[in-house]
Amino acid sequence: MNEQITKDDLRQFSQMIINEIRNDRKREEDFIPDWLKSRIVKKSLSISSASLQSLRVTGKVRCRKILGSYYYSKTDLANLFKD
């Protein structure tokens, strides 16, 4: 119970914490959702709500309505530019 903490112990502990933070940030950067909210799509493509609705109604972009919010398929949005 009378264990003393050395400077080396503190260095190892701080290095361990730094590595954990780096790993957490890396995981966050690797996460890209498959479905995007309307607000993000409109901002990314610089389009209006009406334009986005038109894409949805014509079936050019798949969407899901969850609790009143539309989510759009990232794959379909990318395919808009391939045609």
N, CA, C and O atoms as a MOPAC input file, in Angstrom:
PM7 MOZYME 1SCF
protein

 N      0.81100 1    -1.18500 1     0.00000 1
 C      0.00000 1     0.00000 1     0.00000 1
 C      0.85900 1     1.25500 1     0.00000 1
 O      0.36700 1     2.33600 1    -0.32400 1
 N      2.10000 1     1.13500 1     0.34800 1
 C      3.01500 1     2.27500 1     0.36700 1
 C      3.84700 1     2.34600 1    -0.90300 1
 O      5.04500 1     2.62300 1    -0.84900 1
 N      3.22000 1     2.09800 1    -2.04300 1
 C      3.94100 1     2.17000 1    -3.30900 1
 C      4.15400 1     3.62400 1    -3.69200 1
 O      3.24200 1     4.44500 1    -3.59400 1
 N      5.35500 1     3.92900 1    -4.12300 1
 C      5.65300 1     5.29000 1    -4.54900 1
 C      5.60300 1     5.37600 1    -6.06800 1
 O      5.96600 1     4.44000 1    -6.78000 1
 N      5.15100 1     6.50500 1    -6.52800 1
 C      5.07200 1     6.74600 1    -7.96200 1
 C      6.32900 1     7.48800 1    -8.38900 1
 O      6.68700 1     8.52000 1    -7.82100 1
 N      6.98500 1     6.94200 1    -9.39700 1
 C      8.22600 1     7.56400 1    -9.87300 1
 C      7.94200 1     8.43400 1   -11.09500 1
 O      6.85600 1     8.38400 1   -11.67300 1
 N      8.92400 1     9.22100 1   -11.46900 1
 C      8.79800 1    10.05300 1   -12.67100 1
 C      8.60800 1     9.18000 1   -13.90300 1
 O      7.87000 1     9.53500 1   -14.82200 1
 N      9.27900 1     8.04100 1   -13.91100 1
 C      9.14600 1     7.12400 1   -15.04000 1
 C      7.71000 1     6.58900 1   -15.13200 1
 O      7.16400 1     6.45400 1   -16.22700 1
 N      7.11000 1     6.29000 1   -13.98600 1
 C      5.70800 1     5.85100 1   -13.96900 1
 C      4.80400 1     6.92300 1   -14.56900 1
 O      3.91000 1     6.61300 1   -15.35600 1
 N      5.03100 1     8.16900 1   -14.20300 1
 C      4.23200 1     9.27800 1   -14.72400 1
 C      4.43000 1     9.44800 1   -16.22400 1
 O      3.47000 1     9.71600 1   -16.94600 1
 N      5.66100 1     9.29600 1   -16.70000 1
 C      5.93200 1     9.39100 1   -18.13500 1
 C      5.19300 1     8.29200 1   -18.89900 1
 O      4.57800 1     8.54400 1   -19.93500 1
 N      5.26500 1     7.07800 1   -18.37400 1
 C      4.57700 1     5.96200 1   -19.01800 1
 C      3.06800 1     6.18700 1   -19.03800 1
 O      2.40500 1     5.93100 1   -20.04300 1
 N      2.53800 1     6.66700 1   -17.92400 1
 C      1.10500 1     6.92400 1   -17.83600 1
 C      0.68400 1     8.01900 1   -18.80800 1
 O     -0.33500 1     7.88900 1   -19.48800 1
 N      1.45700 1     9.09100 1   -18.87800 1
 C      1.11100 1    10.18000 1   -19.79600 1
 C      1.20300 1     9.71300 1   -21.24600 1
 O      0.37900 1    10.10900 1   -22.07100 1
 N      2.17400 1     8.89200 1   -21.56600 1
 C      2.30400 1     8.36500 1   -22.92500 1
 C      1.11700 1     7.47000 1   -23.26500 1
 O      0.61700 1     7.48700 1   -24.39000 1
 N      0.67400 1     6.69600 1   -22.29200 1
 C     -0.47900 1     5.82500 1   -22.49200 1
 C     -1.73500 1     6.65900 1   -22.76800 1
 O     -2.52200 1     6.31900 1   -23.65100 1
 N     -1.92100 1     7.73100 1   -22.02900 1
 C     -3.07800 1     8.60400 1   -22.23300 1
 C     -3.01600 1     9.26600 1   -23.60600 1
 O     -4.02600 1     9.33100 1   -24.30700 1
 N     -1.85500 1     9.75300 1   -23.99300 1
 C     -1.68600 1    10.38800 1   -25.30400 1
 C     -2.01700 1     9.40300 1   -26.41900 1
 O     -2.69500 1     9.76300 1   -27.38100 1
 N     -1.54900 1     8.17600 1   -26.29800 1
 C     -1.83800 1     7.15400 1   -27.31500 1
 C     -3.33200 1     6.84900 1   -27.39300 1
 O     -3.86900 1     6.66800 1   -28.48500 1
 N     -4.00400 1     6.79100 1   -26.24800 1
 C     -5.45000 1     6.55400 1   -26.23100 1
 C     -6.19900 1     7.68300 1   -26.92900 1
 O     -7.13100 1     7.43200 1   -27.69300 1
 N     -5.79800 1     8.91900 1   -26.67000 1
 C     -6.43900 1    10.07200 1   -27.30700 1
 C     -6.22800 1    10.02200 1   -28.81600 1
 O     -7.16100 1    10.26800 1   -29.58000 1
 N     -5.02200 1     9.70900 1   -29.24600 1
 C     -4.74100 1     9.60000 1   -30.68400 1
 C     -5.59200 1     8.51700 1   -31.33300 1
 O     -6.13200 1     8.71300 1   -32.42100 1
 N     -5.70900 1     7.37400 1   -30.66200 1
 C     -6.51100 1     6.27400 1   -31.20500 1
 C     -7.97900 1     6.65900 1   -31.30300 1
 O     -8.64000 1     6.33700 1   -32.29000 1
 N     -8.49700 1     7.34800 1   -30.28400 1
 C     -9.89300 1     7.78400 1   -30.31200 1
 C    -10.13500 1     8.75900 1   -31.45500 1
 O    -11.14200 1     8.65500 1   -32.15500 1
 N     -9.23500 1     9.69400 1   -31.64800 1
 C     -9.38700 1    10.67100 1   -32.73500 1
 C     -9.32000 1     9.98400 1   -34.09100 1
 O    -10.05800 1    10.34900 1   -35.00600 1
 N     -8.44900 1     8.99900 1   -34.22900 1
 C     -8.32300 1     8.25800 1   -35.48500 1
 C     -9.62700 1     7.53800 1   -35.80500 1
 O    -10.08200 1     7.55000 1   -36.94900 1
 N    -10.22800 1     6.91100 1   -34.79500 1
 C    -11.50100 1     6.21000 1   -35.00600 1
 C    -12.59000 1     7.18400 1   -35.43000 1
 O    -13.40000 1     6.86100 1   -36.29800 1
 N    -12.62200 1     8.37000 1   -34.83000 1
 C    -13.61600 1     9.37600 1   -35.19700 1
 C    -13.42600 1     9.83800 1   -36.63600 1
 O    -14.40500 1    10.04400 1   -37.35400 1
 N    -12.17000 1    10.00400 1   -37.06600 1
 C    -11.89000 1    10.44900 1   -38.43000 1
 C    -12.25400 1     9.38000 1   -39.44700 1
 O    -12.65200 1     9.69800 1   -40.56700 1
 N    -12.12000 1     8.10900 1   -39.06400 1
 C    -12.42600 1     7.01100 1   -39.97800 1
 C    -13.92700 1     6.81100 1   -40.15300 1
 O    -14.35700 1     6.18800 1   -41.12300 1
 N    -14.72800 1     7.33000 1   -39.22800 1
 C    -16.17200 1     7.13900 1   -39.28100 1
 C    -16.80300 1     8.16400 1   -40.21100 1
 O    -16.77500 1     9.36500 1   -39.94400 1
 N    -17.36900 1     7.67600 1   -41.30000 1
 C    -18.12700 1     8.52500 1   -42.22000 1
 C    -19.48400 1     7.84900 1   -42.39100 1
 O    -19.54900 1     6.71600 1   -42.87000 1
 N    -20.55600 1     8.51600 1   -42.01400 1
 C    -21.86800 1     7.87200 1   -42.07100 1
 C    -22.31100 1     7.58400 1   -43.50400 1
 O    -21.93400 1     8.29400 1   -44.43700 1
 N    -23.11800 1     6.53000 1   -43.66500 1
 C    -23.65500 1     6.16600 1   -44.97700 1
 C    -24.86100 1     7.01400 1   -45.35100 1
 O    -25.19300 1     7.13800 1   -46.53000 1
 N    -25.51700 1     7.59700 1   -44.35400 1
 C    -26.70800 1     8.41300 1   -44.57500 1
 C    -26.46400 1     9.79600 1   -44.00400 1
 O    -25.98900 1     9.93300 1   -42.87600 1
 N    -26.78900 1    10.82500 1   -44.78200 1
 C    -26.52500 1    12.21000 1   -44.38800 1
 C    -27.83000 1    12.97900 1   -44.22700 1
 O    -28.77600 1    12.78400 1   -44.99000 1
 N    -27.87100 1    13.85100 1   -43.23100 1
 C    -29.05500 1    14.68200 1   -43.00000 1
 C    -29.20700 1    15.71600 1   -44.10700 1
 O    -28.23200 1    16.09900 1   -44.75400 1
 N    -30.44200 1    16.16100 1   -44.31400 1
 C    -30.75900 1    17.14500 1   -45.35500 1
 C    -29.87500 1    18.37900 1   -45.25500 1
 O    -29.33800 1    18.85100 1   -46.25700 1
 N    -29.73000 1    18.88900 1   -44.06500 1
 C    -28.95500 1    20.11200 1   -43.84000 1
 C    -27.52100 1    19.96600 1   -44.35300 1
 O    -26.98300 1    20.88300 1   -44.97400 1
 N    -26.91500 1    18.82400 1   -44.09400 1
 C    -25.53300 1    18.58600 1   -44.52000 1
 C    -25.45800 1    18.45600 1   -46.03700 1
 O    -24.53600 1    18.97600 1   -46.66600 1
 N    -26.43500 1    17.75800 1   -46.62300 1
 C    -26.46400 1    17.58200 1   -48.08100 1
 C    -26.61800 1    18.93000 1   -48.77700 1
 O    -25.89400 1    19.23000 1   -49.72700 1
 N    -27.56400 1    19.74400 1   -48.30400 1
 C    -27.80000 1    21.05800 1   -48.92500 1
 C    -26.56300 1    21.93900 1   -48.83000 1
 O    -26.21200 1    22.63100 1   -49.78600 1
 N    -25.91100 1    21.91200 1   -47.69100 1
 C    -24.72000 1    22.74600 1   -47.51000 1
 C    -23.56900 1    22.23800 1   -48.38300 1
 O    -22.87400 1    23.03200 1   -49.01800 1
 N    -23.37000 1    20.92300 1   -48.41500 1
 C    -22.26600 1    20.34100 1   -49.18800 1
 C    -22.41900 1    20.56800 1   -50.68700 1
 O    -21.44200 1    20.84700 1   -51.38100 1
 N    -23.65600 1    20.44800 1   -51.18700 1
 C    -23.90100 1    20.57900 1   -52.62100 1
 C    -24.29700 1    21.99400 1   -53.02800 1
 O    -24.45600 1    22.28700 1   -54.21300 1
 N    -24.45400 1    22.86400 1   -52.03900 1
 C    -24.89800 1    24.25400 1   -52.28200 1
 C    -26.19600 1    24.27900 1   -53.08000 1
 O    -26.30300 1    24.95800 1   -54.10100 1
 N    -27.17700 1    23.52600 1   -52.59500 1
 C    -28.48000 1    23.49000 1   -53.25500 1
 C    -29.56900 1    23.88600 1   -52.25700 1
 O    -29.36100 1    23.87200 1   -51.04400 1
 N    -30.71800 1    24.23600 1   -52.79500 1
 C    -31.84900 1    24.64800 1   -51.96300 1
 C    -32.63900 1    23.42500 1   -51.49000 1
 O    -32.42500 1    22.30400 1   -51.95000 1
 N    -33.54700 1    23.67700 1   -50.56900 1
 C    -34.44000 1    22.61200 1   -50.09700 1
 C    -35.28800 1    22.07700 1   -51.24200 1
 O    -35.53400 1    20.87500 1   -51.33100 1
 N    -35.73800 1    22.98100 1   -52.12300 1
 C    -36.56700 1    22.57000 1   -53.26600 1
 C    -35.78500 1    21.66300 1   -54.21800 1
 O    -36.32600 1    20.68100 1   -54.72600 1
 N    -34.52900 1    21.98600 1   -54.45600 1
 C    -33.70300 1    21.14800 1   -55.34200 1
 C    -33.49900 1    19.76500 1   -54.74100 1
 O    -33.55200 1    18.75600 1   -55.44400 1
 N    -33.26700 1    19.73000 1   -53.44800 1
 C    -33.07800 1    18.44500 1   -52.78100 1
 C    -34.37600 1    17.63500 1   -52.80700 1
 O    -34.35200 1    16.42000 1   -53.00000 1
 N    -35.48700 1    18.30600 1   -52.61400 1
 C    -36.78400 1    17.63700 1   -52.68200 1
 C    -37.01900 1    17.08200 1   -54.08500 1
 O    -37.54700 1    15.98000 1   -54.23300 1
 N    -36.64000 1    17.82100 1   -55.09800 1
 C    -36.79300 1    17.37300 1   -56.47800 1
 C    -35.98500 1    16.10000 1   -56.72600 1
 O    -36.47500 1    15.17000 1   -57.36600 1
 N    -34.76000 1    16.05500 1   -56.22600 1
 C    -33.93600 1    14.84800 1   -56.36500 1
 C    -34.59300 1    13.66500 1   -55.66300 1
 O    -34.55000 1    12.53600 1   -56.15400 1
 N    -35.19000 1    13.93100 1   -54.52900 1
 C    -35.85300 1    12.88600 1   -53.75300 1
 C    -37.10400 1    12.38200 1   -54.47500 1
 O    -37.30600 1    11.17400 1   -54.59800 1
 N    -37.93500 1    13.29700 1   -54.94900 1
 C    -39.20700 1    12.93800 1   -55.59300 1
 C    -38.98000 1    12.19000 1   -56.90300 1
 O    -39.71300 1    11.25100 1   -57.21200 1
 N    -37.97700 1    12.59400 1   -57.67200 1
 C    -37.69900 1    11.93200 1   -58.95300 1
 C    -36.98600 1    10.59300 1   -58.77500 1
 O    -36.81300 1     9.85100 1   -59.74200 1
 N    -36.57500 1    10.28400 1   -57.56200 1
 C    -35.93300 1     8.99900 1   -57.28800 1
 C    -34.45600 1     8.95800 1   -57.61500 1
 O    -33.86000 1     7.88100 1   -57.63300 1
 N    -33.85400 1    10.10100 1   -57.87200 1
 C    -32.42500 1    10.12700 1   -58.18600 1
 C    -31.57200 1     9.86600 1   -56.95000 1
 O    -30.42800 1     9.42200 1   -57.04900 1
 N    -32.14900 1    10.14900 1   -55.78900 1
 C    -31.43400 1     9.94700 1   -54.52800 1
 C    -32.36600 1     9.23100 1   -53.55800 1
 O    -33.48800 1     9.67300 1   -53.31400 1
 N    -31.88400 1     8.11900 1   -53.00800 1
 C    -32.68200 1     7.40900 1   -52.00900 1
 C    -32.66200 1     8.18300 1   -50.69600 1
 O    -31.68500 1     8.85400 1   -50.36500 1
 N    -33.75000 1     8.07500 1   -49.96600 1
 C    -33.79000 1     8.73800 1   -48.66600 1
 C    -34.60700 1     7.90500 1   -47.69000 1
 O    -35.37200 1     7.02300 1   -48.08100 1
 N    -34.42900 1     8.20100 1   -46.43600 1
 C    -35.19700 1     7.59800 1   -45.35000 1
 C    -35.71100 1     8.73400 1   -44.48200 1
 O    -34.99100 1     9.69500 1   -44.21400 1
 N    -36.93900 1     8.62200 1   -44.05100 1
 C    -37.48500 1     9.62600 1   -43.13900 1
 C    -37.54000 1     9.00100 1   -41.74800 1
 O    -38.23500 1     8.01200 1   -41.51900 1
 N    -36.79900 1     9.59500 1   -40.83700 1
 C    -36.72800 1     9.08800 1   -39.47100 1
 C    -37.07400 1    10.22400 1   -38.52300 1
 O    -36.37700 1    11.23700 1   -38.46600 1
 N    -38.15500 1    10.04100 1   -37.78400 1
 C    -38.61700 1    11.04000 1   -36.81200 1
 C    -38.71700 1    12.43600 1   -37.42100 1
 O    -38.34700 1    13.42500 1   -36.78800 1
 N    -39.21500 1    12.50800 1   -38.64100 1
 C    -39.44400 1    13.79800 1   -39.28000 1
 C    -38.26000 1    14.37500 1   -40.03400 1
 O    -38.39600 1    15.41200 1   -40.68400 1
 N    -37.10800 1    13.73600 1   -39.96500 1
 C    -35.92100 1    14.22400 1   -40.68200 1
 C    -35.59000 1    13.27800 1   -41.82600 1
 O    -35.66500 1    12.05800 1   -41.68200 1
 N    -35.22500 1    13.85700 1   -42.96400 1
 C    -34.81700 1    13.05000 1   -44.11100 1
 C    -33.31300 1    12.80100 1   -44.05100 1
 O    -32.52700 1    13.69300 1   -43.73300 1
 N    -32.93700 1    11.56300 1   -44.36600 1
 C    -31.53500 1    11.17300 1   -44.46700 1
 C    -31.31600 1    10.64400 1   -45.87500 1
 O    -32.12000 1     9.86400 1   -46.38400 1
 N    -30.22500 1    11.07000 1   -46.50200 1
 C    -29.96300 1    10.74100 1   -47.90300 1
 C    -28.76000 1     9.82100 1   -48.02800 1
 O    -27.79200 1     9.93000 1   -47.27400 1
 N    -28.83800 1     8.91000 1   -48.99800 1
 C    -27.77800 1     7.94500 1   -49.24400 1
 C    -26.53600 1     8.63900 1   -49.80200 1
 O    -26.59200 1     9.31600 1   -50.82800 1
 N    -25.43500 1     8.45700 1   -49.11400 1
 C    -24.16900 1     9.04500 1   -49.55200 1
 C    -23.74800 1     8.48100 1   -50.90800 1
 O    -23.20100 1     9.20400 1   -51.74000 1
 N    -24.00000 1     7.20500 1   -51.13000 1
 C    -23.64900 1     6.55500 1   -52.39600 1
 C    -24.42200 1     7.16200 1   -53.55700 1
 O    -23.85100 1     7.44200 1   -54.61000 1
 N    -25.72800 1     7.36700 1   -53.36400 1
 C    -26.55100 1     7.96300 1   -54.42100 1
 C    -26.10300 1     9.38600 1   -54.73200 1
 O    -26.08400 1     9.79700 1   -55.89200 1
 N    -25.74600 1    10.12800 1   -53.70300 1
 C    -25.27900 1    11.50100 1   -53.92300 1
 C    -23.98600 1    11.51000 1   -54.73200 1
 O    -23.81000 1    12.35200 1   -55.61300 1
 N    -23.08900 1    10.58300 1   -54.43900 1
 C    -21.83400 1    10.49600 1   -55.18900 1
 C    -22.09900 1    10.10100 1   -56.64000 1
 O    -21.41700 1    10.57500 1   -57.54800 1
 N    -23.08700 1     9.23700 1   -56.85800 1
 C    -23.41600 1     8.78500 1   -58.21700 1
 C    -24.02300 1     9.88900 1   -59.07200 1
 O    -23.99100 1     9.79700 1   -60.29900 1
 N    -24.57200 1    10.92300 1   -58.45700 1
 C    -25.11000 1    12.05100 1   -59.22400 1
 C    -24.03900 1    12.68400 1   -60.10500 1
 O    -24.32900 1    13.18500 1   -61.19100 1
 N    -22.81500 1    12.65400 1   -59.63100 1
 C    -21.72300 1    13.30700 1   -60.34900 1
 C    -21.02500 1    12.37900 1   -61.33300 1
 O    -20.18800 1    12.82800 1   -62.11600 1
 N    -21.35600 1    11.09900 1   -61.30600 1
 C    -20.75300 1    10.14600 1   -62.23400 1
 C    -21.49400 1    10.10300 1   -63.55800 1
 O    -20.91800 1     9.72400 1   -64.57800 1
 N    -22.75600 1    10.48400 1   -63.55400 1
 C    -23.57400 1    10.44100 1   -64.78100 1
 C    -23.21600 1    11.54600 1   -65.73700 1
 O    -23.80800 1    11.64900 1   -66.81100 1

